[in-house]
Amino acid sequence: MVRNRPYYSLARVRQLAVSGECYIKPKARMTAQNDFGWDQVDIKKAISKLQHKHFYKSDTKYDNPGIYVDYYKAENLMDENVYFHFRIEDNRLIICSCKEI
């Protein structure tokens, strides 16, 4: 079910990214490296700089409709145009995608 507002608090997302309670999926790490030259530290730094205006949509996870995923599109974030999607599970931020818009 698509929502037009974030499911997760952006303040909580930022907090989890900065505190290290964060898992970046291998494909997200690979595309961030290929698209921007970013490592895990850069990805977390970019997440911490997201703003509400970057929100795109929130939708249920394709294989588990009980879990929501928030999508953000940020232009000129750390000099890049970045597409993220992530969720929070078990009090941990899971970054599923980090790639060029």
C-alpha positions in Angstrom: 0.0 0.0 0.0 1.6 3.3 -1.1 1.7 6.2 1.3 2.4 9.8 0.5 4.2 10.4 3.7 7.2 8.6 5.3 6.5 5.6 7.4 9.7 6.1 9.4 10.7 9.2 11.3 13.6 10.8 9.4 15.1 11.8 12.8 15.2 8.1 13.8 16.6 7.1 10.4 19.4 9.7 10.8 20.1 8.6 14.4 20.4 5.0 13.4 22.7 5.9 10.4 25.0 8.0 12.6 25.0 5.5 15.6 26.1 2.6 13.4 22.8 0.7 13.9 22.7 0.3 10.2 23.1 -2.5 7.6 23.8 -1.5 4.0 22.9 -4.3 1.6 25.7 -5.5 -0.7 24.0 -4.3 -3.8 23.5 -0.8 -2.3 27.2 -0.7 -1.4 28.2 -1.7 -4.9 26.0 0.8 -6.7 27.1 3.6 -4.4 30.7 2.8 -5.1 30.1 2.5 -8.8 27.9 5.6 -9.2 29.5 8.0 -6.7 32.8 6.4 -5.4 31.2 6.2 -2.0 32.0 3.8 0.8 29.9 2.9 3.8 30.9 6.0 5.7 29.8 8.2 2.8 26.4 6.4 2.5 25.7 6.9 6.2 26.8 10.6 5.9 24.4 11.1 3.0 21.5 9.4 4.8 22.2 11.8 7.8 21.8 14.8 5.4 18.4 13.7 3.9 15.6 16.2 4.4 11.8 15.9 4.4 11.7 17.5 0.9 13.6 14.6 -0.5 10.8 12.1 0.4 9.3 10.4 -2.6 7.0 7.6 -1.4 6.5 4.9 1.1 5.3 1.4 0.1 5.1 -2.1 1.5 8.0 -4.5 0.9 7.2 -6.5 -2.3 7.6 -9.9 -0.5 6.2 -8.8 2.9 3.3 -6.4 3.0 3.7 -6.0 6.7 6.9 -4.1 6.3 7.1 -0.6 4.9 10.0 0.8 2.8 10.6 4.6 2.5 11.9 6.0 -0.8 13.9 9.3 -1.1 15.2 11.1 -4.1 17.7 13.8 -3.3 19.2 16.1 -5.9 22.6 17.6 -5.2 23.1 15.7 -2.0 26.8 15.7 -1.4 27.1 16.8 -5.0 25.2 13.8 -6.3 21.6 13.0 -7.4 20.8 10.1 -5.1 18.0 7.6 -4.9 17.6 5.7 -1.5 15.2 3.2 -0.2 15.4 1.8 3.3 13.4 0.4 6.2 13.8 -0.2 9.9 13.7 -3.7 11.3 14.5 -4.8 14.8 15.7 -1.2 15.7 18.2 -1.3 12.8 18.3 0.8 9.6 18.5 -1.4 6.5 19.6 0.5 3.4 18.4 -1.5 0.4 19.3 0.9 -2.4 21.7 3.8 -2.9 22.1 4.8 -6.6 22.1 7.6 -9.0 18.7 9.1 -10.0 
